[in-house]
Amino acid sequence: MRKIDIFDTTLRDGEQSAGINLNTAEKIEIARQLERFGATIIESGFPAASPGDFDAVQRIAGTVKNSIVTGLARSVESDISTAWEALKGGEQPHIHIFLATSPIHMEHKLMKTPEQVIETAVASVKYAKQFFPLVQWSAEDASRSEPEFLARIIREVIKAGATTINLPDTVGYATPHEYGALFRYISENVIGIENVKLSAHCHNDLGMATANTLAAIENGATQIEGTINGIGERAGNVALEEIAVALHIRKQVYETETGIQLKEIKRTSQLVSQLTGSLIQPNKAVVGKNAFAHESGIHQDGMLKNPLTYEIITPELIGDAKTELVLGKHSGRHAFKDRALKMGFELSDEKLKKAFVEFKKLADRKKVIVEDDLLVLLTDQQINDSEIPVYKLENVQVHYGTANIPTATVSAYQPSGELVTEAATGAGSVEAIFNTLERIVAGEVHILDYRVTSIGKGRDALGEAVINMTYDGETVTGRDVAQDVLEATAKAYLNTVNRQLVKSGQKLKVPAI
């Protein structure tokens, strides 16, 4: 069977989604899970974009061993040099260089002639090859580029040393027929194309990303690029879990294999959703909560007689087998540690101790502790590595009645270590909490978006609050969980502020680039 490499860009293209801002610890946690998922290549960021991105890319390159780690760079020497500094500690240093090739981009964005674009592309690849053994070159907006010009520039960058050629449908414009034809044209008209990988990168603006990616595979693509849950700019990227499962279920059609660990799909999807605060739509293919739900009586009857009548994908295939009670309030530290290790967490003794304390608190209030609960507790400890002083909630109390004005009283530790207590009213309980926290937090806060969802099922399910705000003019998103949604709301508010404080502190610690 033909091998299709999986290039995951959740941490780069995915993070460019509106409202998503991952810190370094969260990016490392996602990268570790992507490694377990089986991604061939992990695009960990854009090193030249910011000190925070540089730090994250450098640390991921030093952490991940079983996947190739890459970073994005424009076709300029400074970007390439910065990428090398961030990636040189990786197992197989890899760089992803891009340059626009469509007439509209060359004229209006680059303001270069086609000849100048070819010259720039060749020079950047030659420069990158001085450092990197693996160089991917992308023709930005390839689907709107002239095929003859595209073939010409690709021939030149292959001569310059490119090892992968990427033909992105950058704005999601192509149809499956057009995108497949583009790959066929390049395969038939570029000498040396058989010596490099040919990659597809599809956006979902017209809802055709999955179909376009499969069309590319049918016409010669040996690598596909996408994100977990299909997150990304505008309407997002192709969802990698959809491609992996489609190639598995229809392997007699595509005759390919990817090396993806299908049983890691559900956990990878949940982790990305949790840390990005990006909800998965209920009817999302493969990982949506309704993906295996059958409401119609006819469907239910068929399922009872033979599940294959209406279920082509099983929950077990993607690691979504229902887990009953995992641990209880009488479970000891050894059993808790054993479960954490089986779930893939490698916590320090101190973090494991803190996670166990939180587990015991939850077990006293919640009858059934399932894997979803443990995933939240353990992930929160795994990503909590900041030593910068931040705000910490001590207590929140809300007085509410339909005939009374809602009032919130909050006690919280400030970064100085001082415990402060404030109270305020609001039109509702949530606004009262926000108004009170504004008195505690130094800086100007404007709430842009707020939502609460449940983790798991049942009346005692954990509640997760996600808040998007501007804090001192910077847009930031934060989240937190608690069994009470109002407590989760207060914790999420402070988490959002803290993320910006930590982000500012990280910038000071990273060496100048």
Backbone hydrogen bonds, N-H to C=O, Kabsch-Sander energy under -0.5 kcal/mol:
donor,donor_aa,acceptor,acceptor_aa,energy
2,R,255,E,-1.9
4,I,257,E,-2.5
5,D,3,K,-0.6
5,D,222,T,-2.7
7,F,5,D,-0.6
7,F,224,I,-2.9
8,D,6,I,-0.7
8,D,41,I,-3.1
9,T,7,F,-0.5
9,T,226,G,-3.0
12,R,9,T,-1.0
13,D,9,T,-0.9
14,G,9,T,-2.6
15,E,10,T,-0.6
16,Q,12,R,-0.6
16,Q,13,D,-0.6
17,S,14,G,-1.7
20,I,17,S,-1.9
21,N,19,G,-0.5
27,K,23,N,-2.3
28,I,24,T,-2.4
29,E,25,A,-2.0
30,I,26,E,-2.3
31,A,27,K,-2.6
32,R,28,I,-2.4
33,Q,29,E,-1.8
34,L,30,I,-2.6
35,E,31,A,-2.0
36,R,32,R,-1.9
37,F,33,Q,-2.5
38,G,34,L,-1.1
39,A,34,L,-2.1
40,T,6,I,-1.1
41,I,6,I,-2.2
42,I,68,I,-3.2
43,E,8,D,-3.3
43,E,41,I,-0.5
44,S,42,I,-1.0
44,S,70,T,-2.4
49,A,46,F,-2.6
50,S,46,F,-0.5
54,F,50,S,-2.3
55,D,51,P,-2.5
56,A,52,G,-2.2
57,V,53,D,-2.7
58,Q,54,F,-2.5
59,R,55,D,-2.4
60,I,56,A,-2.4
61,A,57,V,-2.4
62,G,58,Q,-1.3
63,T,59,R,-0.7
63,T,60,I,-0.9
64,V,60,I,-2.8
68,I,40,T,-2.8
70,T,42,I,-2.6
71,G,94,H,-0.7
72,L,45,G,-2.5
73,A,96,H,-2.2
75,S,98,F,-0.6
76,V,74,R,-2.0
80,I,76,V,-1.8
81,S,77,E,-2.8
82,T,78,S,-2.2
83,A,79,D,-2.4
84,W,80,I,-2.0
85,E,81,S,-2.0
86,A,82,T,-1.7
87,L,83,A,-2.2
88,K,84,W,-2.1
90,G,87,L,-2.3
94,H,69,V,-0.8
95,I,134,L,-2.0
96,H,71,G,-2.4
97,I,95,I,-0.6
97,I,136,Q,-3.2
98,F,73,A,-1.6
99,L,138,S,-2.0
101,T,140,E,-2.2
102,S,140,E,-0.7
106,M,102,S,-2.9
107,E,103,P,-2.3
108,H,104,I,-2.0
109,K,105,H,-1.8
110,L,105,H,-2.7
111,M,105,H,-0.5
111,M,106,M,-0.8
112,K,106,M,-2.2
117,V,113,T,-2.2
118,I,114,P,-2.2
119,E,115,E,-2.2
120,T,116,Q,-2.5
121,A,117,V,-2.6
122,V,118,I,-2.5
123,A,119,E,-2.2
124,S,120,T,-2.3
125,V,121,A,-2.1
126,K,122,V,-2.5
127,Y,123,A,-2.2
128,A,124,S,-2.4
129,K,125,V,-2.2
130,Q,126,K,-0.5
130,Q,127,Y,-1.2
131,F,128,A,-1.9
132,F,128,A,-3.1
134,L,93,P,-1.2
135,V,133,P,-0.5
136,Q,95,I,-3.0
137,W,164,T,-2.7
138,S,97,I,-2.9
139,A,166,N,-2.2
140,E,99,L,-1.4
140,E,138,S,-1.2
142,A,139,A,-1.1
142,A,168,P,-0.8
143,S,168,P,-1.4
144,R,141,D,-1.4
145,S,142,A,-1.8
150,L,146,E,-2.7
151,A,147,P,-2.6
152,R,148,E,-1.9
153,I,149,F,-2.6
154,I,150,L,-2.2
155,R,151,A,-2.1
156,E,152,R,-1.5
157,V,153,I,-2.2
158,I,154,I,-2.1
159,K,155,R,-1.7
160,A,156,E,-1.6
161,G,157,V,-0.6
161,G,158,I,-0.9
162,A,157,V,-2.5
163,T,135,V,-2.8
164,T,135,V,-1.6
165,I,197,K,-3.0
166,N,137,W,-2.5
167,L,199,S,-2.4
169,D,201,H,-3.2
170,T,168,P,-1.0
172,G,169,D,-1.7
179,Y,175,T,-2.9
180,G,176,P,-2.5
181,A,177,H,-2.1
182,L,178,E,-1.8
183,F,179,Y,-1.7
184,R,180,G,-2.1
185,Y,181,A,-2.6
186,I,182,L,-2.4
187,S,183,F,-2.3
188,E,184,R,-1.7
189,N,185,Y,-1.4
190,V,186,I,-1.2
191,I,189,N,-0.6
193,I,190,V,-1.7
195,N,192,G,-1.7
196,V,193,I,-1.3
197,K,163,T,-2.1
199,S,165,I,-3.4
199,S,197,K,-0.6
200,A,223,Q,-2.1
201,H,167,L,-0.7
202,C,225,E,-0.8
203,H,169,D,-1.2
204,N,236,G,-2.6
207,G,204,N,-1.7
212,N,208,M,-3.0
213,T,209,A,-2.3
214,L,210,T,-2.3
215,A,211,A,-2.0
216,A,212,N,-2.1
217,I,213,T,-2.0
218,E,214,L,-2.1
219,N,215,A,-0.9
219,N,216,A,-0.6
220,G,217,I,-1.4
221,A,216,A,-2.6
222,T,198,L,-2.6
223,Q,198,L,-1.5
224,I,5,D,-2.4
225,E,200,A,-2.8
226,G,7,F,-1.9
227,T,238,V,-2.2
230,G,227,T,-1.0
231,I,228,I,-1.3
236,G,233,E,-2.6
237,N,231,I,-0.8
238,V,202,C,-1.6
240,L,227,T,-2.5
240,L,238,V,-0.6
242,E,239,A,-0.7
243,I,239,A,-1.6
244,A,240,L,-2.8
245,V,241,E,-2.0
246,A,242,E,-2.4
247,L,243,I,-2.6
248,H,244,A,-1.3
249,I,245,V,-3.3
250,R,246,A,-2.4
251,K,248,H,-1.2
253,V,250,R,-1.4
254,Y,250,R,-2.1
255,E,251,K,-2.4
257,E,2,R,-2.0
261,Q,37,F,-2.8
262,L,260,I,-1.2
264,E,261,Q,-2.2
265,I,262,L,-1.8
266,K,318,I,-2.6
268,T,264,E,-2.4
269,S,265,I,-2.8
270,Q,266,K,-2.6
271,L,267,R,-2.7
272,V,268,T,-2.3
273,S,269,S,-2.2
274,Q,270,Q,-2.8
275,L,271,L,-2.7
276,T,272,V,-2.0
277,G,273,S,-1.5
278,S,273,S,-0.6
279,L,277,G,-0.7
281,Q,279,L,-0.6
284,K,281,Q,-2.2
287,V,285,A,-2.2
288,G,284,K,-2.0
290,N,282,P,-2.7
291,A,288,G,-1.9
293,A,290,N,-1.5
300,Q,296,S,-2.8
301,D,297,G,-2.4
302,G,298,I,-2.2
303,M,299,H,-2.7
304,L,300,Q,-2.2
305,K,301,D,-1.7
306,N,302,G,-3.1
309,T,306,N,-2.5
310,Y,307,P,-1.2
311,E,307,P,-1.9
312,I,310,Y,-0.6
317,L,314,T,-0.7
318,I,314,T,-0.8
318,I,315,P,-0.6
319,G,316,E,-1.3
320,D,315,P,-3.2
324,E,322,K,-0.5
326,V,369,I,-2.6
327,L,369,I,-1.1
331,S,328,G,-1.8
336,F,332,G,-2.0
337,K,333,R,-2.7
338,D,334,H,-2.5
339,R,335,A,-2.2
340,A,336,F,-2.2
341,L,337,K,-2.4
342,K,338,D,-2.1
343,M,339,R,-1.6
344,G,341,L,-1.5
345,F,340,A,-2.6
352,L,348,S,-2.8
353,K,349,D,-2.0
354,K,350,E,-2.0
355,A,351,K,-2.6
356,F,352,L,-2.3
357,V,353,K,-1.9
358,E,354,K,-2.1
359,F,355,A,-2.3
360,K,356,F,-2.4
361,K,357,V,-2.0
362,L,358,E,-2.2
363,A,359,F,-2.8
364,D,360,K,-1.5
365,R,361,K,-0.7
365,R,362,L,-1.0
366,K,362,L,-2.4
369,I,327,L,-0.8
369,I,367,K,-0.5
370,V,368,V,-0.6
373,D,370,V,-0.7
374,L,370,V,-1.7
375,L,371,E,-2.7
376,V,372,D,-1.6
377,L,373,D,-2.2
378,L,374,L,-3.0
379,T,375,L,-2.0
380,D,376,V,-2.2
381,Q,377,L,-1.4
382,Q,378,L,-2.3
383,I,379,T,-2.2
384,N,381,Q,-0.7
385,D,383,I,-1.4
392,K,413,Y,-2.0
394,E,411,S,-2.8
395,N,411,S,-2.1
397,Q,409,T,-2.5
399,H,407,T,-3.1
400,Y,398,V,-0.6
404,N,401,G,-1.7
407,T,399,H,-2.3
408,A,424,A,-2.8
409,T,397,Q,-3.0
410,V,422,E,-2.7
411,S,395,N,-2.8
412,A,420,V,-2.5
413,Y,392,K,-3.1
414,Q,418,E,-2.7
417,G,414,Q,-2.7
420,V,412,A,-2.8
420,V,418,E,-0.6
422,E,410,V,-2.4
424,A,408,A,-1.9
426,G,406,P,-1.5
432,A,428,G,-2.2
433,I,429,S,-1.9
434,F,430,V,-2.6
435,N,431,E,-2.9
436,T,432,A,-1.9
437,L,433,I,-2.6
438,E,434,F,-1.9
439,R,435,N,-0.7
439,R,436,T,-1.0
440,I,436,T,-0.7
440,I,437,L,-0.7
441,V,437,L,-2.7
445,V,443,G,-0.5
446,H,470,T,-2.0
448,L,468,N,-3.1
449,D,468,N,-2.1
451,R,466,V,-2.0
453,T,464,E,-2.5
455,I,462,L,-2.9
456,G,454,S,-0.6
461,A,458,G,-1.5
462,L,455,I,-0.9
463,G,482,A,-3.2
464,E,453,T,-3.5
465,A,480,D,-2.5
466,V,451,R,-2.6
467,I,478,G,-2.6
468,N,449,D,-2.8
469,M,476,V,-2.7
470,T,446,H,-2.4
471,Y,469,M,-0.5
471,Y,474,E,-3.0
472,D,444,E,-2.8
472,D,470,T,-0.5
474,E,471,Y,-1.7
476,V,469,M,-3.0
478,G,467,I,-2.6
480,D,465,A,-1.7
482,A,463,G,-2.0
485,V,483,Q,-0.5
488,A,484,D,-2.4
489,T,485,V,-1.9
490,A,486,L,-2.1
491,K,487,E,-2.5
492,A,488,A,-2.5
493,Y,489,T,-2.1
494,L,490,A,-1.9
495,N,491,K,-2.5
496,T,492,A,-2.3
497,V,493,Y,-1.8
498,N,494,L,-2.9
499,R,495,N,-2.2
500,Q,496,T,-1.2
501,L,497,V,-1.8
502,V,498,N,-3.0
503,K,499,R,-2.5
504,S,500,Q,-2.2
505,G,501,L,-2.0
506,Q,502,V,-2.7
507,K,503,K,-1.6
508,L,504,S,-1.0
509,K,505,G,-1.0
509,K,506,Q,-0.5
510,V,506,Q,-1.3
